[in-house]
Amino acid sequence: QNRVHGCSVGLCFAKSLGAVLEGNRLEGNDVAVEILGLELPQGESHPLALLEHTLFSNSITADVRLSASRVIGRAGAGPELLVRRFREPCAVAAGGDGVGNGEEPVLLRAHGACIYAAIGDAALSSGLGTLPRRGRWRTGPLPEDDRGRRESRRDFARVSAPVPLGGGRPESSLLVVGPPGSGPPLCWARQADAPADEAVNDLAQWLLKCLGAASAKSEALPAGLFDRCVALMSAGEAVGFALAFGLTPAMLQPHFVLFVGAAGQVRLALFALITDQPRPHAASPSELRLVRLLSDDLNGAAAGAGAFTGVWMDFRVGRCDDETDMAQIIARSTGAFQRAADECLWDLVLDAG
């Protein structure tokens, strides 16, 4: 095992990683690895894969520094990206809104070996951290073991349990929207103290009913579909999104909408308020943003194969000066939700609120 330690820059590469670094130890360097002029495609790529088995220890400034990187389709070099800890998410944005000397907006987001790059409208800032106004984000890997699945199911039971709001009728933070014939949009209805298994069975039966209405082929739930739906409603995924963009690791008033479209698509949407303030519950409306995330279709072979590395979700971010009660935001959007499911017009979900 090679050991590089005590250097200003431990290892420096131009344009790409040109060495096999497995098993090497980079210790006590100011910057462990620097890559100059890395060329990145728009979207997701894995240019740092050769670092996955490198051992980083006590880097002062960063484990990895990307300098003068170029995103294909954009003129000029992008901003410097400091990956302080290799396996922790980080991002940097430049351009747009008067920042970056008038250059086209660019966003670079790193998490382990993966880098996501966006330019133009997809990189415009929302005004919070490095969060753009729109884009795509991939969740963490979905749980494969029994313990992880049990925790996801307990989270789902809490999400779907109705709770009294202001002394009125119970409300749930989960709304389900199905195809014609499956009933109107309705909040999940069951006793708040019911066991998690009851919530699990409720969801399985509803999915089976809706998929049967959407497609004659659905005699049983496709393998893994139920677990994908439930896992996306765990608290950890929402926190992961906030951390990926340098925000306070909390989502306020999270609400979920589970869709079964007329063509048999199954998608999950998350609506929440986010902020970069250290005391999120004390944030003013101008310091909050409404984020809507919508998963890719969870019902299919591609979704099943990708679940081990995470699920892709589109997101859009907007201001919420006129309304900060998420229950009201969801309630006034139910018509758009039903149309989205009936006609597969999923932009209606991302623009809701």
Helices and strands as residue ranges (DSSP letters): E 3-5, E 9-14, E 25-27, E 31-36, E 39-40, E 43-45, G 49-51, E 55-57, E 62-67, E 70-71, E 81-83, E 90-94, E 106-111, E 114-119, G 120-123, E 125-128, E 131-132, E 134-138, H 146-160, E 163-164, E 170-171, E 174-177, E 186-187, H 196-214, H 225-231, H 235-244, E 252-260, E 266-274, G 280-282, G 285-287, E 289-295, H 301-306, E 312-318, H 326-331, H 334-343, H 347-350
